[in-house]
């Protein structure tokens, strides 16, 4: 009898979990409250920068690299460099979502868009069913499963952006249209954790904005199309302070170059590497006199607030306090970025399938960057100081740790050998095969 894994939230973590659980041999149902998959991945685009290259190749070697390879196939630019970041791939935000959706459908994943989960049924520490409303319909979905994955994210609802940010700035989450996220684990009674900034205030602001490319000067557009990057010096009188960079979730970009320059990346949009930028000041910078924001639409005022509602979990990404619920992406802790979401989502989906099928859960070893990051973030979040930091393969504190532990490499043969020595080559590519693993 087929086992079913139900995934709530269709961002990078949720889509990775869906594909991974399907490859592991389960039926998979994915529910997403909006009308498209990928969440912030619809306006993101940065892959393979710094240690993310290593994490990407580890996942490919373990058989969990399908979504990374889709990003490579939909790249606008490869091997790009910008301040503090090397060997970067920039995927096209206009083509990536259909490509991911088609890959999931081809794998046999059932997708319910515009389906916002509003409640759960819990029995003796297990979620047995989720209940969802469908937008513009009287239909209520009731989806039962053997295991569940919470990849609902940590941004929103609007009240958090009002209280801890600068108000709703009409970002890609589109809470006014599709409603706020709901954590199924939180609904089941699990106490969630809120991230902090160094000054003690809660949450963190999304780290970049998107400008309409055609609103920029011809020279800027040509530079973006040709190289993928355009760096524009900001007149000293208009420069932000370094302190302004500390509010961002993406601390890997909290470098002085990002205060002294406008750094634009070509992802289809012109990705502005700033949490927000007052429009009247932005339009005084060379090449930006007609600049217009694409996301968030009020990017001159602020950006979305994130890291409200992380879950306690172990290093297999099982949620503590529930026997059959796993988590990925920002729900799994203070991990920042698409790569980090895909890594955790892939492991969460795989382990949800393993649980459903009666196999031991997989924990990635600390000899791999992916395993070390998952364990390190869990440990750091047990401390007050650790809750004020963000962790990513691409910079800041965790990339330094990768280098110190000799986990960072751009040599694919070395990475593949490391995975092989761990006995994990191809492990995520198929259903569990050994009866010795059975619980």
C-alpha positions, 0 to 999 in steps of 0.5 A: 500500500502506497504511503503519502507525504503531505507538504505544506508550503511550495517555496524552494524547500517545499518543492525540494521536499516534494521531489525528494519524497517522491523519489524515495517512493511515496505519493506526494501532495503539495499545498501552496497558498499562492498561485505560483510555486517558489515563494521568494525564489520568484524574485531571488536568483543567486546560486553557487556563490562561495560555499553554496557551490560546495553544498550544491555539488554535495547534494548532486553527488548524493542524488538530490541535485535535481533542482540545482540542475534546473537552476543551472539550466535556467541560468542567465549568467554563470561564473559571475563575481561581485564583491565578496562572492565568487563563481556565482550563477544567476537563474532567470526568475521568469523561467524557473517557476514553470520549469520547477512546476513541470518537473514536479508534475512529471515526477508525479507530485500532486500540486494544489495551488491557491490552497491555504492550510487553515487547520490540522487534525492531531492524534496522539502526537501525530498529524493525520490530516490537514484542512485547507481553503481554496481561493475563490472556491467553496471547496475545502480540501482535507488531505490525509498523510502518513508524514508531513513536511512543514515548509511554510516559511517564517515571513508574514503575516502583515501584522509582523511587517507592521510591528517589526518592519515598515508596514506591508510593502506589497512583496512577493508573499502577497499576504493581502491576496492569499492570506498569511502562512500557517505553520502546521507544526505550530497549529499542532501545538509546537512552540515556535522560535523567533529570530532576533537582531543584534539590538534585541528587536525581532525578525530580520528584513529580506535582503534585496529588492528588484528594479524594473530593468527598463527603468534603468539607463541604457548603459546600466542595462547593457552592463547587466546583460553583458556581465550579469553585474553592475556596480555603481559608486554612490556619491558620499553624501548619499551613502548609507551607514554600515549600521543599516546593513545589520537589519538584513537577513542576508548578512553575507552581504553586510560588507562596506562595498554594499554601503558604498555602491549600488550593486545590481545583478541580472536575474531578469529583474535588476536585483538591487542588493539592499533591503530597501532604498528610498526612491528619492535617493536612489534616483539621484544615483547615476543610471537610476534616475528613472528607477522603479521597484518590481518587488517589493512594490514599496521597496523605497520604504521597506521589505518583508520581515522574516524569521518569525516561527522557526521550529525545534527539530533534530538533525534529521529535520524531524520536528521535536514533539511530533512523531511524523512531522519534518521541516525545511527552509526557514522553518528549520532555523536561521538558514538564509538562502535558496540553496539552504532551503533546497538542502533542508527541504530535500533531507526533510522530504526524504526522511518523511518518506523514510518514516512513512516506509518504516526505515531509519531516518538519515542524518547527514554527517559533519564531514559534509558541509550540508550535515555540518550546517544543519547540526551547527545551526541547531546548536547555535539556536540554543544560545541567545547570541546564536539567535541573533545571527544568520547562517548561510553557505555563502558568507558571514559566520558559517562560510568562515566555519566551512573554510576553517573546517576545510569543508569548502571546495570548488573541486567537484572530484574532491566533493564527490569523493567526500560524499563517497567516503561518507557512504552517501553517493546517490542515496537520495536518488531512489527509495531506501533499498536495504532491509537492514535499515528497517525500523 
